[in-house]
Amino acid sequence: MMRQGKSRRHGIVNRRPAAPSKAVHLGMQITFAVAATLITAALAIAVGTYRRRRAPAGH
């Protein structure tokens, strides 16, 4: 019952022609920036760890 009510509300919101407010857009930009930073950091750490493990002991 609750889910149906929520989906109906979301449907009404999505049909509204008005563009999202600046605050919402700014929030989305911040969210994407943080996500991109975390992904980049995770990749850098993963690659660095992988390279260190793969490096020969003598070199």
MOQUIJO-V356757 format. One record per helix or strand of 3 or more residues. SS is the DSSP state (~ for helix, > for strand). FROM is the first residue (numbers start at 0). TO is the last residue. If there is no record, write none. Layout:
# MOQUIJO-V356757
ss->[SS & SS]
from->[FROM & FROM]
to->[TO & TO]
This chain:
# MOQUIJO-V356757
ss->[~ & ~]
from->[1 & 21]
to->[14 & 53]
